[in-house]
Amino acid sequence: MKTPLVAPELRELIQRHDISTLQDFCKFMHPMAVADYLSTLPPHDIWEVLRVLEPNLRAEIFSNLDEDVQLEVAESLTRDELAQLISDMPPDDRVDLFKKIPPEKQDLILPALAKAEREDIRKLASYPEGTAGSVMTSDYVALPPDITVREAIERIRLEAPDRETVYYAYVVDEKRRLIGLVSLKDLILAPPHKLVKDIMYRDVIYARVTDDQEDVARMIQRYDLIALPIVNGDNVLVGIITHDDAADIITQEHTEDLEKFTAIGGPHEAGVYMKTPVWHYFRYRAPWVIGLAGLELISGFIIHSFEETLSSLIILAMYLPMMAATGGNTGSQTAALVIRALALGEVSARNFFKVIFKELQVGLLIGLLLGLLLWLKVSLFAQYGQIPAGLSASKVGFAIALAFSLQVLLATFLGASLPLAASALKLDPAFVAGPTLATLMDILGMLIYFSSAKIILNL
Amino acid sequence: MKTPLVAPELRELIQRHDISTLQDFCKFMHPMAVADYLSTLPPHDIWEVLRVLEPNLRAEIFSNLDEDVQLEVAESLTRDELAQLISDMPPDDRVDLFKKIPPEKQDLILPALAKAEREDIRKLASYPEGTAGSVMTSDYVALPPDITVREAIERIRLEAPDRETVYYAYVVDEKRRLIGLVSLKDLILAPPHKLVKDIMYRDVIYARVTDDQEDVARMIQRYDLIALPIVNGDNVLVGIITHDDAADIITQEHTEDLEKFTAIGGPHEAGVYMKTPVWHYFRYRAPWVIGLAGLELISGFIIHSFEETLSSLIILAMYLPMMAATGGNTGSQTAALVIRALALGEVSARNFFKVIFKELQVGLLIGLLLGLLLWLKVSLFAQYGQIPAGLSASKVGFAIALAFSLQVLLATFLGASLPLAASALKLDPAFVAGPTLATLMDILGMLIYFSSAKIILNL
């Protein structure tokens, strides 16, 4: 694999102050590759390079920097330089940066922007985080339905330098309501004199500003789209979400899922690992470790209250860690499958009983197999002295095996039903899975284990 | 959000045998939307609809069906119908289907295909699973460097109906070595008489057929590409991977990561939840549940061997489940963060010591805080009778707190170092995380816990 190695060449050009070669070089490189290199320089030097570039290219490279680097560079600019740069940025990246700038500085910059940009920023910033509106861009190509293919291509040519994608053009009526879609491919294939309305797709796949950003990203992925149009409540086209932003949303959501599965929760943003300070990780991880440890006190109290049972049949202590682990493992398996299927839209809360029924079957099979193995293990291999007088190894084995079978069955039931119930209540299913579920299974497991021993063996 | 609701209209058209409306209808719908609807019909009826469509559209809709539905439909076709359909499919989907067809049937179909298609299938099928070669398509636009922009657009126009994407065209020399890239946007913006070689990007981002498919997919995502060219060892262009296939690869890898984190491993393909039989889930989940339960026997033996310590200080039983859970939770947190950072390319095995150092700091902070809280809890709130004569509650608290601090520190160390070591050895880091790590921490935790009590308290 090859990613462009620009560092040595760029460094030389900067040192030699060879502006024209520098300009050419940045023009023919991928903006992300230039941004990757610039990130290794101090903010002042980054601006030294960006300053000499043509405004659109400058804004594009700047948009590819990490947001914290963007902020550092922005700090060192004059009000007018910053206003100019912000004007040239793609609308979605611009509003993301703007939201991070301290409010007092925002108030300084806003008056320096043209009215159109100012209103665009205000509008995009007004959508709540997590909605399609908050991640869309307003840089799309819109066409009227009554122009010819030749005219459409000419319009796209004029608008292309400023647009995020020109490969899809959206057809809108006089009130800017979305009525169709033509791809650039369709346009170059069609006879030049044909009307746009005669070649456009009328059944456009779209989403609303208020839709969940993850649902919209999955739609873009499912339909293999380069971009998806976003409309407001009146079906007026207000923006698009592009395939690359959709991919970023899906990756971000996956990181969050994995974090919830591994006891790193809370309303924090997942940052770049190396740059995130130790203190930040401590703050978000410690409450989980300590909170879950606190809950395990309940399991401890249960053991404590069955102390007599435990001391009269010390072989029970042998299988205690296995009992706790098995509940958590089985529950996690089930929850992971169900949550994934929910996220990919393969099942919904409406399938509640079907999913539960399926998981109970899997749980029954695993539980019976594990129970059988444990019964054989205890009956055949219990060491001399482990089984007190008056009890048979086979009966003790049965009590232990029964507890394990019940625990596996219960773990599949809760592992499936808790995420489904959360989803039906519009909560995040991943929150009731992972360590929370494992802790719950520990507590229930201890209860089942000692109760089974006490009842079956009359202890 | 709105996905096209085609079912009622399509059903009516099929019942009325209204072929021409059906043809029109399918032409202006998204192929995936048509495929979604067709999936609800029996294989024979699916073919009844596809049969009347124009071959390219037929193949495109067919490619959007799930692979098991594709196979069912393929079963019901004559050799010639199937050969025709396979010829018209996109090369990457075609080879995926072909690999699923039983070998004896493959041998029947191959002679019915044109030589070009036959060789294309053989070539694409020859790349090992998991490589860029195995997921690329051979439907790309290639241009020579010495033609004009006008000629280039004309060529794209001619090739467009058969190409997966026409938005990037790859410039190759007379030996088909990759030397540049032009986007359709650049072409429509450039003066028509300019030469392709004068406007092309020369620093093309590319990958090799042997590169890992996940790395390539992440590259497409990082650089916001619509497609990435794939070259062989001689830099000859052999295929492209498009953004939508990259998104599918990333989602597939997400699913596999989550499965490894939740004890669902093994070389199985993640299928659609509702369609995957109970037996399949049993086969892949039972070995994990039972294997991990087996390993917990080691924890059991450790408790067994410290039986005297346990019975002389029964308060230890209270904190036993907490000890096991804390090791697993802390280890999982760390491993999840490190594995995610590895997957996103934020850290690599070269950062081994930096990552370990960072995690040890987080572990130390969490360990000290948890230890302090436990020491206070035991010293101040130990019930009468829990602390045997000759021992102070504060000393018992110290022994327990020390064990927990050490356990948290060890969990962050192993949670970070095992995935990094796996990555350095080119193994999958996710395999040494999740339940495997939790089980290891259970075993180590029991050792640390009872040793600490025995040594500090002289039991």
Interface residues (C-beta under 8 A of the other chain):
Chain A: M1 K2 T3 P4 F28 M29 H30 M32 A33 I153 I156 R157 A160 P161 V166 Y167 L184 K185 I188 L189 Y201 R202 D203 I205 Y206 A207 R208 D211 D215 V216 M219 Q221 R222 Y223 D224 I226 T242 H243 D244 A246 A247 D248 I250 T251 H254 T255 D257 L258 E259 F261 T262 A263 I264 A270 V272 Y273 M274 V278 Y281 F282 R285 A286 W288 V289 I290 L292 A293 E296 L297 S299 G300 F301 I303 H304 E307 L310 S311 I314 A317 M318 Y319 L320 P321 M322 A324 A325 T326 G328 N329 T330 S332 Q333 A335 A336 L337 V338 I339 R340 A341 L344 E346 V347 N351 K354 V355 K358 Q361 V362 L365 I366 L369 L370 L373 F404 V408 P435 A438 T439 D442 M446
Chain B: M1 K2 T3 P4 F28 M29 H30 M32 A33 I153 I156 R157 A160 P161 V166 Y167 L184 K185 I188 L189 Y201 R202 D203 I205 Y206 A207 R208 D211 D215 V216 M219 Q221 R222 Y223 D224 I226 H243 D244 A246 A247 D248 I250 T251 H254 T255 D257 L258 E259 F261 T262 A263 I264 A270 V272 Y273 M274 V278 Y281 F282 R285 A286 W288 V289 I290 L292 A293 E296 L297 S299 G300 F301 I303 H304 E307 L310 S311 I314 A317 M318 Y319 L320 P321 M322 A324 A325 T326 G328 N329 T330 S332 Q333 A335 A336 L337 V338 R340 A341 L344 E346 V347 N351 K354 V355 K358 Q361 V362 L365 I366 L369 L370 L373 F404 V408 P435 A438 T439 D442 M446
